[in-house]
Amino acid sequence: MTVKPETPEPSTLWLVLVGLLGSLFFSATFILNYTMHLGGGHWYWSGGLRFLFMVLLLVAILVPWLGLEKFREVLSIFRKHFLFWLLAGTVGFGFFYAGIVFAADYARGWVVAATWQSTILATPFVLIFMGFSFPIRGIFFSFLIVLGVVLVNIDGFFSGITSDEIKFGVLPILISAFCYPIGNQLLNASKNGTLSYVPHIKSDLLKSPLVCIFLMSLGSAPFWILLAFVASPPAPGAEQWISTFFVALFAGIAATGLFLYARNLTASPYKIAAVDATLSGEVFIPLLFEIVILGEAVPEAIPLLGLVLIVVGLVAYTYRTTVSK
């Protein structure tokens, strides 16, 4: 099902390190979204404005970087494969992020962040469903990481989650957790030509993660426009404009750019799942920062065990790099 890349693939360790760097920037999403909710901002603008800012920022970056001629070529790729970008963008950027911001109105930040880690376990099943062969040990490593995330957040779980948090917070996140790898894998397959039912877009421009983000964001635009009519949100306040700008910059461009850079460097389902597993960094990296830099207390035994399981799972992914394609 997969094809051999033209150049040697980087090691899993390198891909994981890049993914972890991206997860640092991703961490800001949950904090800022919950802050906007507390400030009274409507969930729609947390998503719609983010992608508006992303498109504007990427135009400002890509035009001088690529030049007008190459930028026109990017737009041509979008026009020629409009239905593909509409599908991939709507699922991978639209459905995914709408669930994230909607859930922020009904669930606390840690609930959203912890539940979102289920995407790590969703990735292997998405890859298998799409027709890729995937080793059982990879599913086990993903399960190990998700179990670690649960243990890190165990105190919060025992503190009680309301029924509204489950219905309107947890369930939308679970849907998002599957939409994100589906959309990203459609992009990966299009770039690498690994799925017969996905158009193989042979352009060096797709080697740039910023170009990929721009095309996916444009593809999600019809979804956000339609959703505006469905949600009928009140006008956003100044604070929400500012907060979504920083979410767009740090999470939408910096984090997603690093994440897609690592993800699209490989056509191996195993390595792709390893990169997706680095999203666990959104939980344990801030915790490590608090302990090492800020001098906070070391967690108690069960959360500490969860932290160890996350690290063990990521190390196991980087150690077992030779798999059947």
Phi, psi and chi 1 to 4 in degrees:
 res  aa     phi    psi   chi1   chi2   chi3   chi4
   1 MET       -  -34.2 -179.8   61.8   68.4      -
   2 THR   -92.1  162.5   58.4      -      -      -
   3 VAL  -116.3  154.2  -64.6      -      -      -
   4 LYS   -79.4  124.0 -172.9  176.0 -179.5  179.2
   5 PRO   -63.4  156.3  -18.6   30.0      -      -
   6 GLU   -69.9  -29.7  -63.2  177.1   -2.7      -
   7 THR  -120.3  154.4   56.9      -      -      -
   8 PRO   -57.4  138.7  -22.7   32.9      -      -
   9 GLU   -76.6  147.9  -71.6 -169.8   -5.9      -
  10 PRO   -68.1  163.2   24.9  -34.0      -      -
  11 SER   -68.7  157.5   67.8      -      -      -
  12 THR   -61.9  -35.5  -51.9      -      -      -
  13 LEU   -59.3  -44.8  175.7   59.8      -      -
  14 TRP   -62.8  -44.1  168.6 -109.6      -      -
  15 LEU   -62.4  -40.5  -62.6  177.3      -      -
  16 VAL   -66.6  -41.0  165.2      -      -      -
  17 LEU   -63.0  -42.2  -70.7  175.6      -      -
  18 VAL   -64.4  -42.7  173.7      -      -      -
  19 GLY   -61.6  -40.3      -      -      -      -
  20 LEU   -65.3  -36.9  -74.1  173.2      -      -
  21 LEU   -61.9  -41.3 -179.3   59.1      -      -
  22 GLY   -63.1  -36.4      -      -      -      -
  23 SER   -66.5  -24.8   70.1      -      -      -
  24 LEU   -59.3  -45.8  -85.5  172.9      -      -
  25 PHE   -72.2  -34.6  -67.5   98.9      -      -
  26 PHE   -61.4  -29.9  -88.6  131.9      -      -
  27 SER   -57.2  -30.6  -58.7      -      -      -
  28 ALA   -64.8  -25.8      -      -      -      -
  29 THR   -57.5  -51.1  -62.0      -      -      -
  30 PHE   -67.6  -37.7  -55.7  106.0      -      -
  31 ILE   -66.1  -49.5  -61.5  171.2      -      -
  32 LEU   -68.2  -38.8  -71.1  171.8      -      -
  33 ASN   -63.4  -41.5  -78.0  -17.4      -      -
  34 TYR   -69.3  -35.6 -169.6   61.2      -      -
  35 THR   -63.6  -41.9  -60.4      -      -      -
  36 MET   -64.2  -36.8  -76.0 -173.7  -82.2      -
  37 HIS   -62.5  -44.5  157.9   63.9      -      -
  38 LEU   -65.0  -28.6  -66.8  177.0      -      -
  39 GLY   -81.9   -0.4      -      -      -      -
  40 GLY    91.6    5.7      -      -      -      -
  41 GLY   -72.6  140.4      -      -      -      -
  42 HIS   -71.5  141.8 -166.0  -82.8      -      -
  43 TRP   -60.2  -31.6   62.2  -93.1      -      -
  44 TYR   -60.2  -44.5  169.5   80.4      -      -
  45 TRP   -68.0  -26.4  -65.6  116.8      -      -
  46 SER   -61.8  -30.7  -61.9      -      -      -
  47 GLY   -94.1  -50.1      -      -      -      -
  48 GLY   -61.6  -43.6      -      -      -      -
  49 LEU   -68.6  -34.3  -73.5  179.1      -      -
  50 ARG   -57.1  -48.3  164.4 -179.7  157.7  153.1
  51 PHE   -75.3  -27.3  -75.1   94.0      -      -
  52 LEU   -63.9  -47.8  172.9   62.3      -      -
  53 PHE   -62.5  -38.7  -79.6  130.4      -      -
  54 MET   -61.7  -45.5  -76.4  171.9   61.3      -
  55 VAL   -62.2  -45.4  169.4      -      -      -
  56 LEU   -64.9  -44.1  -65.0  176.6      -      -
  57 LEU   -64.1  -40.3  -74.9  168.3      -      -
  58 LEU   -70.3  -35.4  -73.2  167.6      -      -
  59 VAL   -62.0  -44.0  169.4      -      -      -
  60 ALA   -64.3  -28.5      -      -      -      -
  61 ILE   -85.8  -46.3  -66.2  170.2      -      -
  62 LEU   -73.6  -36.4  -68.1  174.9      -      -
  63 VAL   -61.1  -52.6  170.1      -      -      -
  64 PRO   -71.0  -28.9   21.5  -31.0      -      -
  65 TRP   -74.9  -48.5  179.5   41.4      -      -
  66 LEU   -85.7  -30.5  -63.3  175.9      -      -
  67 GLY    93.5  156.9      -      -      -      -
  68 LEU   -61.6  -38.9  -82.7  174.8      -      -
  69 GLU   -63.7  -45.7 -176.2  177.2  -12.8      -
  70 LYS   -68.7  -35.6  -73.7  -68.6 -175.7 -179.3
  71 PHE   -65.4  -38.0 -175.0   71.3      -      -
  72 ARG   -62.8  -34.2  -69.1 -167.4 -172.1   99.6
  73 GLU   -65.4  -37.9 -171.8  176.5  -24.2      -
  74 VAL   -61.1  -45.6  172.2      -      -      -
  75 LEU   -63.8  -34.1  -64.5  177.8      -      -
  76 SER   -65.7  -39.4  176.9      -      -      -
  77 ILE   -61.1  -38.9  -69.6  172.7      -      -
  78 PHE   -66.4  -44.2 -179.2   77.0      -      -
  79 ARG   -65.9  -43.7  -72.2 -166.1  -59.6  -89.6
  80 LYS   -65.6  -30.8  -70.8  178.6 -179.3  177.0
  81 HIS  -122.3   43.0  -56.8  -80.5      -      -
  82 PHE   -57.2  -46.3  173.2   75.3      -      -
  83 LEU   -62.7  -37.1  -69.4  179.3      -      -
  84 PHE   -64.5  -49.0  168.4   75.3      -      -
  85 TRP   -66.0  -32.1  -65.5  114.3      -      -
  86 LEU   -63.4  -45.6  178.5   65.3      -      -
  87 LEU   -67.5  -52.8  174.1   62.5      -      -
  88 ALA   -63.6  -42.0      -      -      -      -
  89 GLY   -69.0  -41.0      -      -      -      -
  90 THR   -64.2  -45.6  -62.9      -      -      -
  91 VAL   -74.9  -52.2  175.7      -      -      -
  92 GLY   -76.1  -28.3      -      -      -      -
  93 PHE  -114.0  -37.7  -83.0   19.7      -      -
  94 GLY   -77.0  -69.3      -      -      -      -
  95 PHE   -56.0  -42.8  -68.7  165.2      -      -
  96 PHE   -56.1  -54.5  143.8   66.0      -      -
  97 TYR   -81.0  -26.7 -157.6   64.6      -      -
  98 ALA   -61.3  -40.2      -      -      -      -
  99 GLY   -64.3  -38.7      -      -      -      -
 100 ILE   -63.0  -50.8  -65.9  -74.9      -      -
 101 VAL   -73.4  -33.7  -66.7      -      -      -
 102 PHE   -63.2  -43.5  178.6   82.2      -      -
 103 ALA   -64.1  -30.7      -      -      -      -
 104 ALA   -62.5  -20.5      -      -      -      -
 105 ASP   -79.7  -15.4  -96.5   15.7      -      -
 106 TYR  -123.8  -13.0  -64.7   93.6      -      -
 107 ALA  -132.4  149.0      -      -      -      -
 108 ARG   -65.7  158.5  -71.9  159.3  -73.2  178.7
 109 GLY   -56.5  -41.4      -      -      -      -
 110 TRP   -68.0  -32.0   74.0  -95.2      -      -
 111 VAL   -65.4  -44.6  175.0      -      -      -
 112 VAL   -62.8  -48.1  175.8      -      -      -
 113 ALA   -63.3  -43.0      -      -      -      -
 114 ALA   -69.3  -43.8      -      -      -      -
 115 THR   -64.7  -36.1  -53.1      -      -      -
 116 TRP   -59.5  -26.8  167.4 -119.5      -      -
 117 GLN   -64.6  -12.3  -56.2  -51.4  -48.8      -
 118 SER   -62.5  -16.5   58.8      -      -      -
 119 THR   -63.7  -25.1 -166.2      -      -      -
 120 ILE   -62.4  -41.9  -64.1  168.6      -      -
 121 LEU   -79.0  -25.6 -165.3   55.3      -      -
 122 ALA   -69.6  -34.4      -      -      -      -
 123 THR   -55.1  -50.8  -66.2      -      -      -
 124 PRO   -57.8  -38.6  -23.7   33.9      -      -
 125 PHE   -72.2  -33.7  -66.3  102.7      -      -
 126 VAL   -63.7  -43.8  166.5      -      -      -
 127 LEU   -63.8  -42.8  -69.6  167.3      -      -
 128 ILE   -64.3  -43.8  -68.2  170.0      -      -
 129 PHE   -60.9  -35.4  178.2   77.5      -      -
 130 MET   -76.4   -8.3  -74.3 -174.8  164.6      -
 131 GLY   109.6    7.2      -      -      -      -
 132 PHE   -86.9  148.0  -67.4   94.7      -      -
 133 SER   -82.6  140.4   58.9      -      -      -
 134 PHE  -142.9  128.3 -165.1   87.3      -      -
 135 PRO   -68.3  143.5   24.3  -33.5      -      -
 136 ILE   -60.2  -35.4  -65.0  -62.6      -      -
 137 ARG   -62.3  -30.1   62.7  174.6  174.8  -86.8
 138 GLY   -65.0  -40.3      -      -      -      -
 139 ILE   -63.6  -40.3  -62.4  176.6      -      -
 140 PHE   -62.8  -43.9  173.8   73.2      -      -
 141 PHE   -62.2  -40.5  -63.6  154.5      -      -
 142 SER   -63.8  -42.8  -66.9      -      -      -
 143 PHE   -62.4  -39.0  175.4   78.3      -      -
 144 LEU   -60.9  -43.0 -160.5   65.2      -      -
 145 ILE   -66.6  -44.3  -67.6  168.4      -      -
 146 VAL   -64.1  -39.4  172.6      -      -      -
 147 LEU   -60.6  -40.2  176.6   60.5      -      -
 148 GLY   -62.0  -41.3      -      -      -      -
 149 VAL   -61.9  -41.9  170.6      -      -      -
 150 VAL   -61.3  -43.6  171.1      -      -      -
 151 LEU   -67.6  -35.9  -66.8  179.2      -      -
 152 VAL   -61.7  -34.7  166.7      -      -      -
 153 ASN  -100.0   16.6  -69.0  -82.2      -      -
 154 ILE   -62.4  -36.6 -162.5   70.8      -      -
 155 ASP   -62.8  -40.2  -69.9  -21.0      -      -
 156 GLY   -65.6  -38.8      -      -      -      -
 157 PHE   -64.2  -40.5  -74.7  120.3      -      -
 158 PHE   -73.2  -18.8  -80.5  126.9      -      -
 159 SER   -73.4  -13.0   69.2      -      -      -
 160 GLY   106.8  131.1      -      -      -      -
 161 ILE  -120.6  127.6  -60.0  177.8      -      -
 162 THR   -72.5  163.6   67.3      -      -      -
 163 SER   -64.2  -34.9   59.0      -      -      -
 164 ASP   -65.4  -36.7  -81.9   -8.5      -      -
 165 GLU   -64.2  -35.5  -78.2 -176.4  -57.7      -
 166 ILE   -71.7  -49.3  -65.6  174.1      -      -
 167 LYS   -68.3  -45.7  -71.8 -174.5  -66.2 -175.4
 168 PHE  -106.1   -8.1  -56.7  116.3      -      -
 169 GLY  -109.8  -57.3      -      -      -      -
 170 VAL   -71.1  -48.0  172.2      -      -      -
 171 LEU   -61.7  -45.5  -68.4 -179.5      -      -
 172 PRO   -59.9  -35.1  -25.2   35.2      -      -
 173 ILE   -67.4  -38.1  -66.3  -63.5      -      -
 174 LEU   -62.6  -38.1  -69.1  176.6      -      -
 175 ILE   -65.4  -44.9  -64.8  172.3      -      -
 176 SER   -59.5  -36.1  -65.4      -      -      -
 177 ALA   -62.5  -27.9      -      -      -      -
 178 PHE   -90.3  -34.7  -80.9   87.0      -      -
 179 CYS   -64.1  -37.4  -71.3      -      -      -
 180 TYR   -62.0  -53.3 -165.1   57.3      -      -
 181 PRO   -67.3  -28.4   20.6  -31.6      -      -
 182 ILE   -64.2  -51.0  -70.0  172.2      -      -
 183 GLY   -62.6  -43.9      -      -      -      -
 184 ASN   -67.1  -34.1  -73.5  -28.7      -      -
 185 GLN   -74.4  -31.0 -167.1   52.1   37.5      -
 186 LEU   -60.7  -42.1  -71.7  172.2      -      -
 187 LEU   -63.6  -47.3  170.5   62.5      -      -
 188 ASN   -59.8  -43.7 -177.8  -76.4      -      -
 189 ALA   -65.9  -36.2      -      -      -      -
 190 SER   -67.2  -39.7  178.4      -      -      -
 191 LYS   -69.7  -42.1  176.3 -177.5  177.7  -66.3
 192 ASN   -97.6   -7.1  -67.1  -58.5      -      -
 193 GLY    65.9   42.6      -      -      -      -
 194 THR  -100.6   -4.7   51.6      -      -      -
 195 LEU  -130.4  130.4  -68.0  173.8      -      -
 196 SER   -66.9  -28.0   59.6      -      -      -
 197 TYR   -92.3    5.8   52.6   84.0      -      -
 198 VAL  -115.3  130.2  173.0      -      -      -
 199 PRO   -60.9  131.4   22.1  -33.2      -      -
 200 HIS   -86.6  106.3 -175.4 -169.0      -      -
 201 ILE   -91.8  102.6  -57.7  175.7      -      -
 202 LYS   -88.4   87.1  -60.0  177.7 -178.7  179.3
 203 SER  -144.9  131.5  173.0      -      -      -
 204 ASP   -64.1  -18.3  -73.1  -18.5      -      -
 205 LEU   -63.4  -27.4  -71.6  169.8      -      -
 206 LEU   -73.6   -6.9  -68.6 -170.9      -      -
 207 LYS   -70.4  -18.9  -67.5 -180.0  180.0  178.9
 208 SER   -86.5  120.6  165.7      -      -      -
 209 PRO   -63.4  -29.5   20.3  -31.2      -      -
 210 LEU   -67.8  -37.5  -65.1 -176.4      -      -
 211 VAL   -64.4  -42.5  169.3      -      -      -
 212 CYS   -62.2  -43.0  -67.5      -      -      -
 213 ILE   -63.0  -41.4  -64.5  171.3      -      -
 214 PHE   -61.8  -46.1  177.8   69.2      -      -
 215 LEU   -66.7  -40.9  -68.9  169.1      -      -
 216 MET   -66.6  -38.9  -67.6  -80.2  -78.3      -
 217 SER   -64.7  -43.6  -62.4      -      -      -
 218 LEU   -61.2  -40.0  -79.7 -176.4      -      -
 219 GLY   -63.6  -28.5      -      -      -      -
 220 SER   -84.7  -10.9   73.4      -      -      -
 221 ALA   -56.1  -46.4      -      -      -      -
 222 PRO   -58.7  -35.5  -26.7   37.0      -      -
 223 PHE   -62.8  -46.8  166.9   80.5      -      -
 224 TRP   -67.4  -35.3  -69.2  109.2      -      -
 225 ILE   -66.0  -45.9  -66.4  170.9      -      -
 226 LEU   -63.4  -40.7  178.7   61.1      -      -
 227 LEU   -64.3  -30.3 -171.2   59.0      -      -
 228 ALA   -60.6  -39.6      -      -      -      -
 229 PHE   -71.2  -33.9  -70.4   99.1      -      -
 230 VAL   -73.0  -44.7  174.8      -      -      -
 231 ALA   -79.5  -27.9      -      -      -      -
 232 SER    45.8   58.1  -61.6      -      -      -
 233 PRO   -77.0  151.1   31.5  -36.2      -      -
 234 PRO   -69.5  164.4   26.2  -34.9      -      -
 235 ALA   -61.6  141.2      -      -      -      -
 236 PRO   -72.7  150.8   28.1  -34.8      -      -
 237 GLY   -86.6  172.7      -      -      -      -
 238 ALA   -60.4  -39.1      -      -      -      -
 239 GLU   -63.3  -37.4 -177.3 -179.4  -16.5      -
 240 GLN   -71.1  -36.0 -166.1  162.9   22.8      -
 241 TRP   -59.6  -45.2  -79.3   91.0      -      -
 242 ILE   -67.9  -46.4  -64.8  170.7      -      -
 243 SER   -63.3  -43.6  -65.0      -      -      -
 244 THR   -68.2  -28.4   51.8      -      -      -
 245 PHE   -61.7  -45.3  172.8   81.4      -      -
 246 PHE   -70.4  -33.9  -76.1  108.9      -      -
 247 VAL   -62.8  -43.2  171.3      -      -      -
 248 ALA   -61.8  -41.6      -      -      -      -
 249 LEU   -70.9  -52.4 -177.0   62.0      -      -
 250 PHE   -79.5  -47.2  -67.4  125.2      -      -
 251 ALA   -89.3  -45.6      -      -      -      -
 252 GLY   -70.1  -38.1      -      -      -      -
 253 ILE  -105.2  -56.3  -65.7  179.5      -      -
 254 ALA   -65.0  -55.1      -      -      -      -
 255 ALA   -67.7  -49.1      -      -      -      -
 256 THR   -64.9  -34.5  -52.9      -      -      -
 257 GLY   -62.0  -46.9      -      -      -      -
 258 LEU   -64.8  -41.5  -71.8  164.5      -      -
 259 PHE   -63.5  -48.5 -178.7   72.7      -      -
 260 LEU   -70.2  -32.5  -69.8 -176.5      -      -
 261 TYR   -57.5  -49.6  170.5   75.8      -      -
 262 ALA   -67.4  -43.3      -      -      -      -
 263 ARG   -65.2  -39.4 -150.7  177.2 -169.1  -80.8
 264 ASN   -88.1    0.8  -70.1  -20.9      -      -
 265 LEU   -78.5  -12.1  -81.9  176.8      -      -
 266 THR  -130.7  151.1  179.3      -      -      -
 267 ALA  -108.6    1.7      -      -      -      -
 268 SER   -78.3  121.7  162.0      -      -      -
 269 PRO   -56.3  -37.3  -23.8   33.7      -      -
 270 TYR   -63.8  -47.2 -176.5   82.4      -      -
 271 LYS   -68.8  -34.6  -69.8 -176.5  178.2 -178.9
 272 ILE   -60.9  -44.4  -72.0  168.7      -      -
 273 ALA   -64.6  -34.9      -      -      -      -
 274 ALA   -63.5  -41.5      -      -      -      -
 275 VAL   -64.0  -45.1  173.2      -      -      -
 276 ASP   -61.6  -30.8  -76.9   11.7      -      -
 277 ALA   -66.6  -21.4      -      -      -      -
 278 THR   -68.5  -11.3   63.1      -      -      -
 279 LEU   -61.2  -17.8  -68.3  170.9      -      -
 280 SER   -63.6  -18.5   61.2      -      -      -
 281 GLY   -60.8  -22.3      -      -      -      -
 282 GLU   -63.1  -20.9  -62.9  165.1    2.4      -
 283 VAL   -99.1  -50.5  171.9      -      -      -
 284 PHE   -89.3  -22.9   82.1   85.1      -      -
 285 ILE   -66.6  -48.0  -71.9  179.4      -      -
 286 PRO   -59.4  -35.7  -25.2   35.9      -      -
 287 LEU   -65.1  -44.3 -178.8   58.9      -      -
 288 LEU   -63.3  -38.6  -75.6  177.7      -      -
 289 PHE   -61.0  -43.8  177.9   81.2      -      -
 290 GLU   -63.2  -38.3  -69.3  177.0    1.8      -
 291 ILE   -74.5  -49.6  -64.7  170.7      -      -
 292 VAL   -78.9  -44.5  176.7      -      -      -
 293 ILE   -90.0  -44.7  -54.8  -60.6      -      -
 294 LEU   -92.0   -7.5  -58.5 -179.1      -      -
 295 GLY    73.6   23.6      -      -      -      -
 296 GLU   -69.3  161.8  -63.4  -71.9  -17.2      -
 297 ALA   -66.7  146.1      -      -      -      -
 298 VAL   -68.0  137.3  175.7      -      -      -
 299 PRO   -59.0  161.0  -21.1   31.7      -      -
 300 GLU   -69.7  179.6  -64.6 -177.2    1.9      -
 301 ALA   -56.8  -48.0      -      -      -      -
 302 ILE   -68.1  -49.9  -67.0  179.0      -      -
 303 PRO   -60.5  -35.3  -25.0   36.2      -      -
 304 LEU   -65.5  -39.0 -171.9   60.4      -      -
 305 LEU   -61.5  -40.8  173.5   60.9      -      -
 306 GLY   -60.5  -41.8      -      -      -      -
 307 LEU   -61.0  -42.1 -172.2   62.9      -      -
 308 VAL   -63.4  -42.1  170.5      -      -      -
 309 LEU   -63.5  -39.1  -70.3  179.3      -      -
 310 ILE   -61.7  -47.0  -67.0  171.4      -      -
 311 VAL   -64.4  -43.6  173.8      -      -      -
 312 VAL   -61.2  -42.7  167.7      -      -      -
 313 GLY   -62.0  -43.5      -      -      -      -
 314 LEU   -66.9  -41.9  -72.7  171.9      -      -
 315 VAL   -63.7  -40.0  170.4      -      -      -
 316 ALA   -61.6  -39.3      -      -      -      -
 317 TYR   -61.3  -42.8 -103.6  122.7      -      -
 318 THR   -74.4  -25.6   62.9      -      -      -
 319 TYR   -76.1  -43.5  177.1   70.8      -      -
 320 ARG   -93.1   83.1  -62.0  -57.1  -58.1  -93.1
 321 THR   -98.0  -16.1   57.8      -      -      -
 322 THR   -93.1  108.5  -56.0      -      -      -
 323 VAL  -133.0  164.5  -62.6      -      -      -
 324 SER   -76.8  131.1  -59.2      -      -      -
 325 LYS   -85.3      -  -59.2  -67.7 -169.3  -66.0
